[in-house]
Amino acid sequence: MNEELEEYILSHIDVEPEGLARIDHDTHVQNYYWHMCSGHLQGRLIKMLTCMIRPRRVLELGTFSGYSALCLAEGLPDDECRVDTIEINDEQEDFIREHLALSPYGKRVTLHIGDARDIVSQLDARFDLVFIDANKRQYVEYYDLVMDYLNDGGFIIADNTLWAGKVVDPKAQREAQTRGIMAFNDHVKADPRVEVVIIPVRDGLTLIHKLPSL
Ligand SMILES: C[S@@+](CC[C@H](N)C(=O)[O-])C[C@H]1O[C@@H](n2cnc3c(N)ncnc32)[C@H](O)[C@@H]1O
């Protein structure tokens, strides 16, 4: 999207809350991979989708700096509802905890440090909404795993599913991350248990609805 149009959009949607603007700023200053942070537009979308779904339990795979975890938490119906978020990189832990503590929604979030593929089954919980945003090579594994813990009628949101357009670039299709995303997109499309739509916002956001079983 060109810069002018992006500025226009950002000036015509909800203002980015102060705590999230701080995370975005601190991530840019302190983290080489700052571009992984969801940011203003996608963050407001995640918050609004969460408001629409009204989940009581949310799971996030890939916390990074905590931006999207707080957007999910903000969209929850009340303080009894929870977000469990999992981050494999323990070097992120202090940053995440510090920024969760500064947010009015931080108390709705429980951070788990470790590999999502080990931790999900240990949570002993079922979820109404799952946000998949961890290692792109492992998206099919995450999907198969979380489908077992997703309530009927629940939703999955998966980030980066257009992967900067590389999914349609023959030159990029040898890369492991591109192949991971392409395998995920094919896998979900072939799953009769779900409805699926891809929104071309930012790097591509896939919305998946687990159909109630008959
Ligand atoms: C794209 S970033 C997440 C961005 C964040 N959700 C947001 O929107 O602001 C991906 C994160 O997933 C983490 N990650 C990668 N593999 C993981 C795994 N197997 N389990 C948990 N976290 C993982 C990475 O360390 C990284 O911090």
The ligand as an SDF file (V2000), in Angstrom:
LIG
                    3D

 27 29  0  0  0  0  0  0  0  0999 V2000
    5.7010  -12.3210   14.0540 C   0  0  0  0  0  0  0  0  0  0  0  0
    6.2640  -12.4330   15.6930 S   0  0  0  0  0  0  0  0  0  0  0  0
    4.7540  -12.2080   16.6310 C   0  0  0  0  0  0  0  0  0  0  0  0
    4.1880  -10.7980   16.5350 C   0  0  0  0  0  0  0  0  0  0  0  0
    3.0780  -10.5050   17.4940 C   0  0  0  0  0  0  0  0  0  0  0  0
    2.0700  -11.5410   17.5040 N   0  0  0  0  0  0  0  0  0  0  0  0
    2.4150   -9.2080   17.0820 C   0  0  0  0  0  0  0  0  0  0  0  0
    1.5500   -9.2390   16.2230 O   0  0  0  0  0  0  0  0  0  0  0  0
    2.8110   -8.1410   17.5830 O   0  0  0  0  0  0  0  0  0  0  0  0
    6.5700  -14.1560   15.8790 C   0  0  0  0  0  0  0  0  0  0  0  0
    7.0330  -14.5770   17.2720 C   0  0  0  0  0  0  0  0  0  0  0  0
    6.8490  -16.0050   17.3850 O   0  0  0  0  0  0  0  0  0  0  0  0
    7.8750  -16.5280   18.1930 C   0  0  0  0  0  0  0  0  0  0  0  0
    7.9540  -17.9910   17.9430 N   0  0  0  0  0  0  0  0  0  0  0  0
    8.5490  -18.6340   16.9010 C   0  0  0  0  0  0  0  0  0  0  0  0
    8.3720  -19.9680   17.0140 N   0  0  0  0  0  0  0  0  0  0  0  0
    7.6420  -20.1720   18.1410 C   0  0  0  0  0  0  0  0  0  0  0  0
    7.1280  -21.3340   18.7830 C   0  0  0  0  0  0  0  0  0  0  0  0
    7.3390  -22.5620   18.2780 N   0  0  0  0  0  0  0  0  0  0  0  0
    6.4260  -21.1720   19.9300 N   0  0  0  0  0  0  0  0  0  0  0  0
    6.1960  -19.9260   20.4370 C   0  0  0  0  0  0  0  0  0  0  0  0
    6.6590  -18.7960   19.8780 N   0  0  0  0  0  0  0  0  0  0  0  0
    7.3700  -18.9060   18.7430 C   0  0  0  0  0  0  0  0  0  0  0  0
    9.1130  -15.7360   17.7500 C   0  0  0  0  0  0  0  0  0  0  0  0
   10.1300  -15.8040   18.7200 O   0  0  0  0  0  0  0  0  0  0  0  0
    8.5230  -14.3290   17.5480 C   0  0  0  0  0  0  0  0  0  0  0  0
    8.6630  -13.5370   18.7070 O   0  0  0  0  0  0  0  0  0  0  0  0
  1  2  1  0
  2  3  1  0
  2 10  1  0
  3  4  1  0
  4  5  1  0
  5  6  1  0
  5  7  1  0
  7  8  2  0
  7  9  1  0
 10 11  1  0
 11 12  1  0
 11 26  1  0
 12 13  1  0
 13 14  1  0
 13 24  1  0
 14 15  1  0
 14 23  1  0
 15 16  2  0
 16 17  1  0
 17 18  1  0
 17 23  2  0
 18 19  1  0
 18 20  2  0
 20 21  1  0
 21 22  2  0
 22 23  1  0
 24 25  1  0
 24 26  1  0
 26 27  1  0
M  CHG  2   2   1   9  -1
M  END
$$$$
